[in-house]
C-alpha cells in the first residue's frame, strides 16, 4: 500500500532578508514546521488552492520557490 502525503509550501518571514520558499511532504496532522532547517529563520506555511487541474500531455507553469518576494 502506498501512502500519499500532502506537500506544503513554507516561506521565511523576515522581510529584511531574501525570501526563501520550499516544499515539505508531511502528514495532514503533523505540526507545521516553525524554523527553516537550513537557515534557522522563522517560517510560515503558505495556504494555496494548489493545482487542482489535470492537463494531459504536459504543461508549462510557474515554479514554486524559484522567485517571489515578501510583499506578494
ABEGO torsion letter per residue (X at the ends): XBBBBBBBBBBBABAABBBBBBBBBBBAABBBBABBAAAGBBBBBBBBAEBABBBBGEBBBBBBGABEBAAX
